[in-house]
Amino acid sequence: MTDLDEFKEDIKQRWEDSAGGYDEGIVSELNGEKRTAWKRLILNNAPRKEGMKILDVGTGPGFFPVILGEEGHFVTGIDLTENMLKFAEKNAEENGVEAEFIRMDCTKTDFQDDTFDLIICRNLTWILTEPEKTYAEWKRILKKGGRILIFDANWNNYLFDEDLRKRREENLEKVREKYGYASHDHLDQEEMEEEGKKLPMSKNNRPSWDLDMFIKLGFKHVVADTDISDKIPFSEKELMEYEGVSPQFMVGAEK
């Protein structure tokens, strides 16, 4: 096993271990305002087509397959973690949605060329170990005229910017004062930061990097929204944590 393989396995294991807690958050989103808001944001930026074939990369507990499947689209969710896929199957069944869930590495998929009308992912690309190779793979399996939509944030930029680190700590202290805890207080912070420093995307200024990569790969109609907080009803706690440090963005392109 190579060093890269070992690193990817370590990342996979961390998500395996956190699947239960992540599922609780997804179930809360399915039962709240975010369900409709995310659906509106995605479909407003997707191809105008009924019965789309959609790939949700890093599907986790299956939030996107549920909300898009109930609109008549066929969604395939892929993930490396078995535990996440078990929760995804559970959530699809409980919501009466048919979807396909497959354990698969998104950097080298088993799909044929020109398979999907839409490829989406949320909070995944920041942990890619081979981002350029992965984006090229996604283009391969996207149909001509199909679109890709990525939702993410610069979660680890503070590791390389002292001003951002200071701002982040100030945000987290305010959150702890008001709520008693911050989102990742239960995790080993030193271990998380060491992992973050090894991730290629941590140093990139995004979504500028994504836009440049899409253009390099030959995509067209490349667009970005640097802060989607006016479109998704994030909680006050969520907004406090990433204010001025890591706002969540959307970047998209057409093949």
C-alpha positions in Angstrom: 0.0 0.0 0.0 1.4 3.4 -1.0 1.5 6.4 1.3 -1.4 7.9 -0.7 -3.4 4.8 -0.2 -2.8 4.8 3.5 -3.7 8.5 3.8 -7.0 7.8 1.9 -7.7 4.9 4.2 -7.2 7.1 7.2 -9.7 9.6 5.8 -12.2 6.9 5.0 -12.0 5.5 8.5 -12.7 8.9 10.1 -15.9 9.2 8.1 -16.9 5.6 8.9 -16.6 6.5 12.6 -18.6 9.7 12.3 -21.4 8.3 10.1 -23.9 8.1 12.9 -23.5 11.7 14.0 -23.5 12.9 10.4 -26.8 11.0 9.8 -28.4 12.8 12.7 -27.6 16.1 11.0 -28.9 15.0 7.7 -32.2 13.7 9.2 -32.6 17.1 10.8 -32.1 18.8 7.4 -34.7 16.5 5.8 -37.2 17.5 8.5 -36.5 21.2 8.2 -36.4 24.2 5.8 -33.1 23.2 4.2 -34.9 20.4 2.3 -36.8 22.8 0.1 -34.0 25.4 0.0 -31.3 22.9 -1.3 -33.8 21.4 -3.8 -34.5 24.9 -5.2 -30.9 25.9 -5.4 -29.8 22.7 -7.2 -32.7 22.6 -9.7 -32.4 26.3 -10.5 -28.9 25.6 -11.7 -29.4 22.2 -13.2 -30.3 21.3 -16.8 -34.0 21.9 -17.5 -34.9 18.3 -18.0 -37.3 15.8 -16.5 -36.1 12.5 -15.2 -32.5 13.4 -15.1 -29.8 10.9 -14.3 -27.9 12.4 -11.4 -24.7 11.3 -9.7 -24.3 12.5 -6.0 -20.6 12.1 -5.2 -19.8 11.5 -1.6 -23.5 11.0 -0.9 -23.1 10.4 2.9 -26.5 9.6 4.4 -28.2 10.3 1.1 -29.7 13.9 1.5 -29.5 14.8 -2.2 -30.9 11.4 -3.5 -33.9 11.9 -1.3 -34.7 15.5 -2.2 -34.0 15.0 -5.9 -35.5 11.6 -6.2 -38.8 12.8 -4.9 -38.9 15.2 -7.9 -38.8 12.3 -10.3 -35.0 12.2 -11.0 -33.0 9.0 -10.8 -30.1 9.5 -8.4 -27.0 7.3 -7.9 -25.1 8.1 -4.7 -21.5 6.9 -4.4 -19.4 7.0 -1.3 -16.3 5.2 0.0 -17.8 4.5 3.5 -20.0 1.5 4.1 -21.6 3.1 7.2 -22.6 6.2 5.3 -24.3 4.1 2.6 -26.2 2.1 5.1 -27.7 5.4 6.5 -28.4 6.6 2.9 -30.4 3.4 2.1 -32.3 3.9 5.4 -33.2 7.5 4.6 -34.2 6.8 1.1 -36.5 4.0 2.3 -38.0 6.1 5.1 -38.8 8.9 2.6 -40.2 6.6 0.0 -37.6 7.3 -2.6 -35.9 4.9 -5.0 -32.2 5.6 -5.4 -29.0 3.6 -6.1 -26.2 3.6 -3.7 -22.7 2.2 -4.5 -19.4 2.0 -2.7 -17.0 3.6 -5.1 -13.9 5.8 -5.3 -14.9 9.1 -7.0 -11.4 9.5 -8.5 -11.8 6.5 -10.7 -15.4 5.4 -11.2 -16.8 2.4 -12.9 -19.3 4.5 -15.1 -19.2 4.7 -18.8 -18.5 8.0 -20.7 -21.4 10.4 -21.0 -23.6 8.8 -18.3 -25.0 11.6 -16.2 -27.1 14.7 -16.8 -26.0 16.3 -13.5 -23.1 15.6 -11.1 -23.4 17.2 -7.6 -21.5 17.0 -4.4 -21.5 18.8 -1.1 -18.6 19.2 1.4 -16.5 16.6 -0.3 -14.0 18.2 -2.6 -12.0 19.7 0.3 -10.8 16.2 1.1 -9.9 15.1 -2.4 -6.3 13.7 -2.5 -6.1 14.0 -6.3 -8.4 16.9 -7.2 -7.3 17.5 -10.8 -7.6 13.8 -11.7 -11.0 13.6 -10.0 -12.4 16.7 -11.8 -11.3 15.2 -15.1 -13.0 11.9 -14.3 -16.2 13.7 -13.5 -16.1 15.4 -16.9 -15.6 12.0 -18.6 -18.8 10.6 -17.1 -20.9 13.7 -17.7 -23.1 14.0 -20.8 -22.5 16.7 -23.3 -24.7 19.6 -22.1 -24.7 18.1 -18.6 -23.8 20.2 -15.6 -21.7 19.8 -12.5 -22.5 21.6 -9.3 -20.1 21.6 -6.3 -20.9 23.0 -2.9 -18.1 23.4 -0.4 -16.0 25.9 1.6 -12.4 26.7 2.3 -12.5 24.7 5.5 -8.7 24.5 6.0 -7.4 27.8 4.7 -6.9 29.0 8.2 -4.0 26.4 8.6 -1.9 28.6 6.3 -3.2 32.1 7.2 -2.7 33.4 10.8 -5.3 36.1 10.4 -7.9 33.5 9.4 -6.8 31.3 12.3 -7.3 34.2 14.7 -10.7 35.0 13.2 -11.7 31.4 13.4 -10.8 31.0 17.0 -12.7 34.2 17.9 -15.8 32.8 16.1 -15.5 29.5 17.9 -15.2 31.2 21.3 -18.4 33.2 20.6 -20.1 30.0 19.6 -19.0 28.2 22.8 -20.1 31.1 25.0 -23.5 31.0 23.5 -24.1 27.3 22.8 -21.6 25.6 25.1 -19.7 23.8 22.3 -18.5 24.2 18.7 -19.1 21.7 15.9 -15.8 19.8 16.0 -14.9 20.1 19.7 -15.4 16.3 20.1 -12.6 15.5 17.6 -8.9 15.5 18.1 -8.0 19.0 16.8 -4.3 18.3 16.4 -5.0 15.2 14.3 -7.5 17.1 12.2 -5.1 19.9 11.5 -2.2 17.5 10.6 -4.5 15.8 8.1 -5.7 19.1 6.8 -2.2 20.2 6.0 -1.7 17.2 3.8 -4.8 17.8 1.7 -4.1 19.5 -1.6 -7.3 21.6 -1.6 -6.4 23.1 1.8 -4.0 25.6 0.2 -6.2 26.5 -2.8 -8.2 29.7 -2.9 -11.6 28.5 -3.7 -13.8 28.7 -5.7 -11.3 30.5 -7.9 -9.2 27.3 -8.1 -12.3 25.4 -9.2 -13.2 27.9 -11.9 -9.7 27.8 -13.3 -9.7 24.0 -13.3 -13.1 23.8 -15.1 -11.8 26.2 -17.8 -8.5 24.2 -18.1 -10.6 21.0 -18.6 -12.7 22.6 -21.3 -15.9 23.2 -19.5 -18.2 26.1 -20.5 -20.7 28.3 -18.8 -18.5 28.3 -15.7 -20.1 30.1 -12.7 -19.6 30.6 -9.0 -21.5 32.0 -6.0 -18.9 32.8 -3.3 -21.5 32.7 -0.5 -24.8 30.8 -0.6 -25.9 31.8 2.9 -28.7 33.9 1.4 -30.1 30.9 -0.4 -29.8 28.2 2.3 -31.2 28.8 5.8 -28.1 27.9 7.8 -28.5 28.1 11.6 -27.2 31.0 13.6 -24.6 28.7 15.0 -23.4 27.6 11.6 -23.1 31.2 10.4 -21.3 32.3 13.5 -18.7 29.6 13.1 -17.6 30.3 9.5 -18.3 34.0 9.3 -15.4 35.7 7.5 -13.4 32.5 7.4 -15.1 29.8 5.4 -18.4 30.8 3.8 -20.0 28.0 1.8 -19.9 28.5 -2.0 -21.3 27.0 -5.1 -19.4 26.5 -8.3 -20.8 25.0 -11.5 -20.0 24.3 -15.2 -21.4 22.7 -18.3 -19.8 20.1 -20.5 
